[in-house]
Amino acid sequence: MSDARTILNMTNHTYFNLSGELKRTIEDHTLKMKSDRFLELNEHLIPTGKMLHVDHTVFDFRDGRRIQEGVVSEHPQNVLVGNGYDHPFMLTGNQSEPIELYDEESGRQLVVETNQPAVVLYTGTQLGNNYDIRGRRSEKYLGLCLETQGVPDAIHHSHFPSTIIEKDQVYDSETKWSFRIK
């Protein structure tokens, strides 16, 4: 509960790689999520305020899409972030459909349920190779993040859902991760 009017947009930056023991990068993982719009980013990777439709782009994950498609895409937004994704997606409707990440080779599946209006998909495009993770040298695409949250930079864009918590307002955010074998 806030004791004053406050900007609040909490999230997480947990990396997932379903291959097991980091055997492979996440490029062959398939992501499915109900989102028909994503936020355009400027050269500083900050939302411009434009919500772009995913139709006929590599940003359309509604029926499932391999991460690799965004890595090799020449879409200016994929190139901007280092050949992949680092974009906020608006979750359609009341977030009633979970986000699903799947690695076909291992059979592992991650199911993400949230009450938040957005998720940032980050595919590790800025990961360098200057440290080790569990004995493996870090590299691009070694993991991906699904950062459930309010809409990033909403304070600067009045048409985005607000991330302001009023005095005496309770903030409630829920994200549930479930792991399955498919």
N, C-alpha and C positions, 0 to 999 in steps of 0.2 A: 504494500500500500504506500502510495506516495504521500509525502507531507507537503509537497509543493508541485506546481505545474512543472512537468519534467519531460524531456525527450527521452524515450526509451525504446531501443530496438535490440533486444538480446538475441543471440544466435549461438552456434557452435561451429567448430572448424575441425570436426572429426574426419579423418581420412579412412576410406574404405577401399580394399582390394580383395575381391572374393576368390582369387586364384589359389590362395593358401600359401603361407610362408613367402609371399611376394615372388612367386614363380614367374609371373608374367605381369606386364603392365595392364592397365584397365582399358586399353584401346578396343579389345574384343568384348568388353562388358556391354550388355544391352540395357538401356534405360527406358522405362515407360512411365510417363506422368501426364496427368490431365492438365494441360496448359495450352491455351491458344494464343498467348501473348508473352513476349519477353521484352526486357528493357534495353533500349539502345544505349551503348556506352560511348563516352568521348575518349579522346586520346589519353586521358588520365585514369581511364576505367571507371569513371563516375557516370551514373545515369544522366542522360541528356533531358529526360522528361518525356521522351517519345516511347510509347508502347507499340512494338512492332508485332504484326501477326506472324505466326509460325507457318502458315499455309505455304506449301511448296518450298520449304527451306529445310536445312539440316537442324533447325531449331524445333522441328515438329516431332515430339516424342510421344504423341497421343496413342500411336499404335506400336510403339517400341522402335528404337533405333540404336545401332551400335555407335559407341563413342568415336570410333575410328572415322566415321563419316564427317564429323566436325573437325577432326585433326587434319584431314586431307582437303577439306572444303576451301574454296577460294572466296567464300562470302566475306566481305570486308570486316564483319564483326568477329568472325573466327580468327582471321589473320591478325586483327588488332590485339587480341589477348594472347598471342603466341601460338596460334594454330590449335585451337580447342575451344573450351568454354570457360568463362568466368562471369556468367550472366545471371541476373535475377529473372525468374520466371513467375508469372502470376498464376496462382493455382485457381482453376476454374471452379465456379460454384462454391459450395460450402466445404470444400476439401474432403468430400465424401469418398473419393477414390484414392487409394494409397499410391505412393510413388514406389516403383519396383525396379530394382537393379538386379541383373542376373548375369552370371558367368556360366555359359553353356558347358565348357570343358570340365569344370569342377562340380557343376550342378547346384552351386550355392546361390541363394537368392536372399536379398535384403528387401524388406518391406518397410516403408516409412509412412507413418500416419501422423498428421499434424492438424492443429487448429489455426495455424498461421496462414496469412494470405499469399505468401511468396516463399520461394526457395531459390537460393543461389547455387547453381551448378558450377563447380570449379574442378577442372580436370588435371590439376597439377602442372599447368603450363609454365609456371615460374619456378618449379623445383630444380635446383641446381644439382651438381654431382659432387658437392664439397663435404658431404657427411655420410655416415652409414646409418641404415635403419635395419635393425636385427641382422647385421652382418652383410647386408647388401648395399652397394653404393647407390645413393639416391639418384633419381633421374626424372625427366619429364614423364608424366602419365603413370607414375608408380602408384598413385592413389587418386581418388576423387572425393570431393566433399559435396554433401547435400545439406546446405545451410538453411534450415527453416527459420523464417523470421518475418517481421513486418517488411514493408517495401523500403529498400535502401534509398537514402537521400530524400525521404518523403517530406522532410522539413522544407525543402527547396522547391517542391512541386505540389501545388495545392490540389491537383486532381488525383494525386496518389492517396490511398487510405492513410489516415493520420497515424503517427507514432508518438503522439503526445499523450501522456497520462496526466489527468487532472488531479488536483489535490484531493486526497482521500479516496482516490480510485484504486481498485485492486487490479494489478496486472496478472494475467494468467496466460501462460504459454505451455502447450503440451506437444511433445514429439515422442513418438514411440518407434523404436527400431525392433523389428523381428527378423530372425534369421531362419531360413528353411532350406531343405534339400528338395529340389524339384525333380 
